[in-house]
Amino acid sequence: MKNEALTYFKAVPKRHNCAQSVAAGAGKEDLVQELAACGGGRAPEGLCGALYAVLRLAPASEHERIRKAFAAKAGAETCRAIKTGSGFPCEECVRLAAELSEEFL
C-alpha cells in the first residue's frame, strides 16, 4: 500500500491529494472522490488529509492508536501544525499514513 500511495501522490499530472492517495493506495477507489476536498488542511478538524484517510479506512477501535502513532512521527495531527512546526513533508505524511493503514487494517 505504501508504494502505491506514494505513486498516486507523486504522479504527474497531479490527480490525487494526500488523502486520496492513501485511499487509492489501499485500493479504496470508492473513497477517493469523497476525499477530494480533504487535502491541503481541509480535512475535518484541520487534520492532515493523509491521517484523515487512514482514519476513514480503519475501524474506530484503532483510531486513537493511529492518531498517537502518526503524531509521534509527524510531530502533530493537523496539517497546519505539521507544515509550520515539524517540517514533516506531505510526501512523508502519505508514506506514514500508508504504513499505518498496513499495520492497523
C-alpha positions in Angstrom: 0.0 0.0 0.0 2.8 2.4 0.8 4.4 2.3 -2.6 1.0 2.6 -4.3 0.0 5.6 -2.2 3.3 7.4 -3.0 2.9 6.6 -6.7 -0.6 8.2 -6.7 0.7 11.2 -4.7 3.7 11.9 -6.9 2.0 11.2 -10.2 2.3 13.9 -12.9 -0.2 15.4 -13.7 -1.4 15.6 -10.1 -4.7 13.8 -9.8 -4.7 12.8 -6.1 -4.3 14.9 -2.9 -2.7 13.3 0.2 -6.0 11.8 1.4 -7.0 10.5 -2.0 -3.5 8.9 -2.4 -3.8 7.0 0.8 -7.3 5.7 -0.1 -6.2 4.8 -3.7 -3.1 3.1 -2.4 -5.3 0.9 -0.2 -7.5 0.0 -3.1 -10.5 2.0 -1.9 -11.4 3.7 -5.1 -14.9 4.3 -3.8 -13.5 6.7 -1.2 -11.2 8.6 -3.5 -13.8 11.0 -4.8 -15.2 11.6 -1.3 -11.8 12.7 -0.1 -11.2 15.2 -3.0 -11.8 18.1 -0.6 -9.6 16.8 2.2 -6.1 17.8 1.1 -4.2 20.9 2.0 -5.5 21.2 5.5 -9.2 21.0 4.6 -9.9 17.6 6.3 -12.3 17.8 9.2 -10.7 19.3 12.4 -7.9 20.5 10.2 -6.4 17.1 10.3 -3.6 16.1 7.9 -5.5 14.6 4.9 -3.3 11.5 4.9 -4.1 10.9 8.6 -7.8 11.5 7.9 -7.8 9.0 5.1 -6.3 6.2 7.2 -8.8 7.0 10.0 -11.6 6.6 7.4 -10.2 3.2 6.4 -9.5 1.8 9.9 -12.0 0.6 12.5 -13.0 3.1 15.1 -11.4 1.0 17.8 -8.0 1.7 16.3 -8.4 5.5 15.8 -6.7 6.6 19.0 -3.7 4.4 18.4 -3.4 5.6 14.8 -3.6 9.2 15.8 -0.9 8.8 18.5 1.4 6.8 16.2 1.0 9.4 13.4 1.6 12.4 15.7 4.7 10.7 17.3 6.4 10.6 13.9 4.9 13.6 12.1 5.0 15.9 15.1 1.3 16.8 15.0 -2.1 15.7 13.7 -3.2 18.8 11.9 -1.9 19.9 8.5 -1.1 23.4 9.7 0.9 22.3 12.8 2.8 19.8 10.7 3.7 22.3 8.0 4.6 25.2 10.3 6.0 23.3 13.2 7.6 19.9 12.5 8.6 20.4 8.9 7.5 16.9 8.1 6.8 16.9 4.3 3.5 16.0 2.8 5.1 13.0 1.0 6.2 11.6 4.3 2.7 12.1 5.7 1.4 10.0 2.9 4.1 7.4 3.4 3.4 7.3 7.2 -0.4 7.0 6.8 0.0 4.2 4.2 2.3 2.4 6.7 -0.2 2.8 9.5 -3.0 1.6 7.2 -1.0 -1.6 6.5 -0.4 -2.0 10.3 -3.9 -1.4 11.5 -6.2 -2.7 8.8 
